[in-house]
Amino acid sequence: MKSKFQIKSFVLGALLGAVIVIGVAADKEGTHPTVWEYNIVTQDLGSDTGNDYFWAQALTKKSAEGWDIVSSHRVNETTVQMILKRPKK
């Protein structure tokens, strides 16, 4: 049996390999892990229901500045604490 070298198959294989290598290199170039900055916000809600409105306004403002809520918890019966993050500028 005679083995033939097929130039067309070789060229197509080389082109496919080059496309894959260039694609992977282009995907990796310029990508860096995101660096985050964090902000801890604590609000005393108290017994006044009006405090909820100001808390919501403060969170809306933070959201407009690009902050996302990572975690929240109650410190005690009247105090709420939230951890916010956004990509570092």
TACORHU-V737063 format. One record per backbone hydrogen bond with DSSP energy under -0.5 kcal/mol. CO is the residue of the C=O (numbers start at 1). NH is the residue of the N-H. E is the energy in kcal/mol with one decimal. If there is no record, write none. Layout:
CO|NH|E  CO|NH|E
This chain:
2|4|-0.6  4|6|-0.7  5|7|-0.8  6|10|-2.0  7|11|-2.7  8|12|-2.3  9|13|-2.4  10|14|-2.4  11|15|-2.6  12|16|-2.4  13|17|-2.4  14|18|-2.3  15|19|-2.5  16|20|-2.1  17|21|-2.4  18|22|-2.7  19|23|-2.5  20|24|-2.4  21|25|-2.3  22|26|-2.6  23|27|-1.7  24|28|-1.8  25|29|-1.7  28|31|-1.4  30|32|-0.6  34|36|-0.5  35|88|-3.5  37|86|-1.7  39|41|-0.6  39|84|-3.3  41|82|-3.0  43|45|-0.8  43|80|-2.8  48|51|-1.2  49|52|-0.9  49|53|-0.7  50|54|-1.4  51|55|-2.4  52|56|-2.4  53|57|-2.2  54|58|-2.4  55|59|-2.3  56|60|-2.2  57|61|-2.3  58|62|-2.3  59|63|-2.4  60|64|-2.0  61|65|-1.2  62|67|-2.4  63|66|-1.6  68|85|-2.4  71|83|-2.8  73|75|-0.5  73|81|-3.0  78|45|-3.4  78|46|-1.0  79|75|-2.3  79|76|-1.1  80|43|-3.0  81|73|-2.4  82|41|-3.1  82|84|-0.5  83|70|-3.3  83|71|-1.4  84|39|-2.3  85|68|-3.0  86|37|-2.6
